[in-house]
Amino acid sequence: MLTGQLIAAVTTRGSGASRVIERDLLVTRNNLMVFVSGFVEPVFYLFAIDVGLGRLVGDVTGPDGGPVSYAAFAAPALLAASAMNGAVYESTFGIFFKMRWGKLYDAMLATPLTPTDVALGEIGWSQLRGLAYACAFMTVMVVMGLVASPWAVLAIPAAILMGFAFGAVGMAVATFMRSWVDLDMVNLALLPLFLFSATFYPLDVYPRSLQMLTQLSPLYHGVALIRSLTLGTIGPGLLLHVAFLAAMAVVGGIVASRRLHEQLLP
Amino acid sequence: MVARGLTKRFGELTAVDAIDFDVHTGEVFGFLGPNGAGKTSTMRMIGAVSPLTGGTLQVLDRDPATDGAEIRARLGVVPQENTVDEELSVTDNLYIYGRYFGMPRAQVRRRIPELLEFAQLTDRADDKVTVLSGGMKRRLVIARALINTPSMVLLDEPTTGLDPQARHLVWDRLHELTRQGVTLLLTTHYMDEAEQLCDRLVVMSDATIVAEGSPRELIATYAGREVLEVRFPPGHRYAGWTGLDGIGSRREVLADRVIIYGDDAEQLTSAVTHSGVEVASMLVRRASLEDVFLRLTGRRLIE
C-alpha cells in the first residue's frame, strides 16, 4: 500500500518535490566547492591506483577468470564506493543536520509541502548529484582506457540504483539517531564496507567462510555489478546483485517514510 | 476558526484537554499561559502539522485532517524557534519559501522588496542569515510568513528572547498587519504582550482554558480595579502574611510580598497602616493581566 502511495505521490505531487530540489540547488550554487570535491575525491584515488599501485600489482584475475589491469579492476569499485558514500553521507549527516539542527523540514512542512514531498525531493536531489558524479567518473574512466565494454553504459543506472539502496537505508537509520555521537557509528560502518567488500582485490582471496560473509555486504553487490558491467562480463548472476540492491531500497524506503512521518508530524 | 473539545495527547501526557474556542476574522486572538500549558500543541494543530487526538477543528472553514495542504497554503506561520535556512541569504530565504508555496518565480521576486521593507531588512538583503541578530532573524521569520499573503498568521511566542527594543519593533510590525485586516493568533507568556496586542484571549493552564475575554474584561472580572503590593522587612514576613487578613476583597501571598486587591487603593493603604503590621514598602498600581493569571492558576507566570 505504501508503494502505491509513493507512486501516487510521485505523479501528483512531483511539483512539491521539485521545490525541495530547487532549494538544494540554491544551496549548492553557494557552495560549489563542496559539490566539486565529491567528484574529485574518487578521481584522485583512481590516479593514485593507475599511476602508482597499479604498476606494482600488474594484472589481477577479472570476474571471468581472465587477467585485467589493476586500474581497470579497481576503477568500478571506486565508482561504486563513491555512490555509496555520497548517498549515505547525504541521507545520514545531511538529513540529521537539516531535521534536528536546522529545523529546515519544520519550516517546509508549515507550507503546503508534505513529508512525502520532502522525502522525494531529498532523495531526488541526492540522485541527481549522484548521476552527475557517476557520469563524470565514467568519462574519466573512458579517457584513461579503463572501460572494456559498451555494457559499461549501464554502470551509470547501476550507480543510481546503489544511491537509492544506500540512501533509503541511510535515511531510515538517520531517523533513529539522537546526537552527533550516533553519527560516528555511520563512519564506523562505512570504513570496513569500503575496505573489505572485495573492493580492491577479488573475492576469491578470502577463505570460503569469509566469502559468504562478504556476500552479505551491500557494497559487495554494488561493486560486483558495476565491475562486471565495465569489464563486459555479463551473466544472469548480475540480476541477483540488482535484486539485492532493489530489496534494500524498498525496505529502507518503507521504514524511512514511516519514521519520517512520525517524527515530522507528531 | 472553531475548535470544540480539541484534544492532543502524546502517549500518557495530555497536552491539550478538550478546549473550546472561536476566533473571528480580523481579530488578534491570544493564548496566554506558562510553558507547558499546551499553547504550542494547540498552534500546531491549527497549523495543520499535528493531527488531533480528539474533538473537532475548523480552520479557515476547512478540516485540517483532510485539507491540510489547502489550509497551510493560506496560513502564515511564525514558529517558536527561528527556522530560517542557515545555508541561504536573507533574500534567498524569502525566495525559496515563496517557492515552497508554489508561487511563480516572478511573483516571488516582486514580493521580496516589500517584505524586506516591512521587516526593515532591506540593507541586509544579501547577508547570510547566520550573521543576523536575534531580532533581525525574528523579523525575517515574520516577513517570510507573509510571503503567500496569508489570511491568518500564527505566531508562537513572537518576542520571547528578544531585547526590549527588538520586542517593540516586532509589536509595531504586528500592529501594522492588523491594520491590514490580517487575523493574528499568538501565544505568549508575557502579560504586556497580551495586553498590547490581543483583542481577545484565553488563559491556558495545565492543558485547559481557565478564562476567556478581552484583556479589560478579564481584569475587571478576576482582578478588580486597584492593587496594593506590600513588602515586609526581613524576619517579619510571617507576621505580614497573617496580620493583613480581612483587608481588601482578596489577598495573594507570594514568596516576597502580599498582593491585596480592592477598588480603592487609598482605603487599602490606610487599612494596612492601621493593622500594626511592620511593612518595608507599599506600592499602588492598576490591576493587570498578571493578577488575573495569579488568581486563576495560583502562580505567577514568569518565576
Interface residues (C-beta under 8 A of the other chain):
Chain A: S15 G16 R19 E22 R23 L26 V27 N30 N31 G102 K103 L104 D106 A107 M108 L109 A110 T111 P112 L113 T114 L265 P266
Chain B: F10 G47 V49 S50 P51 G68 A69 E70 R72 A73 L75 V77 P79 E81 T83 V84 D85 E86 E87 L88 S89 D92 Y95 I96 Y97 R99 Y100 F101 G102 N148
